[in-house]
Amino acid sequence: MRLEIYVRPNASKAAVGGEYDGLLVVHVVEPADAGRATAAALRSVAAALGVPRRSVGLLRGATSRRKLLGIEATPAEAERLQAAADALRHGHDA
């Protein structure tokens, strides 16, 4: 499945949740320097959705705050993950 996120680096604490321009917001403590914020965002999304980090990959947006992620999942898992991402986007617990 694919998931678009908006990364906010240099946050006071790491969190996944909220919406910006229709995208799931991922707050990371790391700065946007040498891919550190991107790596932290991938870890945070994996943890928030309850999937292994190796299942989450970057498809587009290495140097942008807007990123497109690919998440390896079976069709049944993809449905659950999409529901969880939607819940996080709209401020509900996943």
C-alpha positions as CSV (number, residue, x, y, z in Angstrom):
1,M,0.0,0.0,0.0
2,R,1.0,3.6,-0.4
3,L,0.8,6.3,2.2
4,E,1.6,10.0,1.8
5,I,3.0,11.8,4.8
6,Y,4.1,15.3,5.8
7,V,7.2,15.4,8.0
8,R,7.8,18.1,10.6
9,P,11.4,17.9,11.7
10,N,12.9,19.5,14.8
11,A,9.7,18.8,16.8
12,S,9.9,18.9,20.6
13,K,8.7,15.2,20.7
14,A,8.1,12.5,18.1
15,A,4.5,11.8,17.2
16,V,2.3,10.6,14.4
17,G,-1.1,12.1,14.0
18,G,-3.0,15.0,12.6
19,E,-3.5,16.3,9.1
20,Y,-1.8,18.8,6.9
21,D,-3.1,19.4,3.4
22,G,-4.8,16.0,3.4
23,L,-1.6,14.2,4.5
24,L,-0.8,12.3,7.7
25,V,1.6,14.4,9.8
26,V,4.7,12.8,11.3
27,H,6.6,15.0,13.9
28,V,10.2,14.0,14.4
29,V,12.9,15.3,16.8
30,E,15.7,14.9,14.3
31,P,16.7,17.8,12.0
32,A,16.2,17.7,8.2
33,D,19.9,16.9,7.8
34,A,21.5,14.1,5.7
35,G,18.2,12.1,5.8
36,R,18.0,11.9,9.5
37,A,14.4,13.2,9.7
38,T,13.3,10.9,6.9
39,A,14.8,7.8,8.7
40,A,13.1,8.9,11.9
41,A,9.8,9.4,10.1
42,L,9.9,5.9,8.6
43,R,10.6,4.4,12.0
44,S,7.7,6.4,13.5
45,V,5.2,5.4,10.9
46,A,6.2,1.7,11.2
47,A,5.8,1.9,15.0
48,A,2.4,3.8,14.8
49,L,1.0,1.3,12.3
50,G,2.5,-1.8,14.1
51,V,4.5,-3.1,11.2
52,P,8.2,-3.9,11.1
53,R,10.5,-1.0,10.0
54,R,11.7,-3.1,7.0
55,S,8.1,-3.1,5.6
56,V,8.2,0.7,5.2
57,G,10.1,2.2,2.3
58,L,10.5,5.6,0.8
59,L,9.1,5.9,-2.8
60,R,9.3,9.6,-3.3
61,G,10.4,12.7,-1.4
62,A,13.8,12.1,0.0
63,T,14.5,15.8,0.3
64,S,11.0,17.1,0.7
65,R,8.7,17.3,3.7
66,R,6.0,15.6,1.6
67,K,6.9,11.9,1.2
68,L,5.3,8.9,-0.4
69,L,5.8,5.7,1.5
70,G,5.4,2.1,0.3
71,I,4.3,-0.3,3.0
72,E,4.5,-4.1,2.3
73,A,1.3,-5.7,3.3
74,T,-1.2,-8.4,2.2
75,P,-4.6,-7.0,1.0
76,A,-6.2,-7.7,4.4
77,E,-3.3,-6.0,6.2
78,A,-3.4,-3.1,3.8
79,E,-7.1,-2.5,4.7
80,R,-6.3,-2.5,8.4
81,L,-3.3,-0.2,7.9
82,Q,-5.3,2.2,5.8
83,A,-7.9,2.4,8.5
84,A,-5.2,2.9,11.2
85,A,-3.6,5.7,9.1
86,D,-7.0,7.4,8.6
87,A,-7.7,7.2,12.3
88,L,-4.3,8.8,13.1
89,R,-4.9,11.5,10.4
90,H,-8.2,12.4,12.0
91,G,-6.9,12.4,15.6
92,H,-8.2,9.0,16.8
93,D,-6.1,6.2,18.3
94,A,-5.1,3.6,15.7
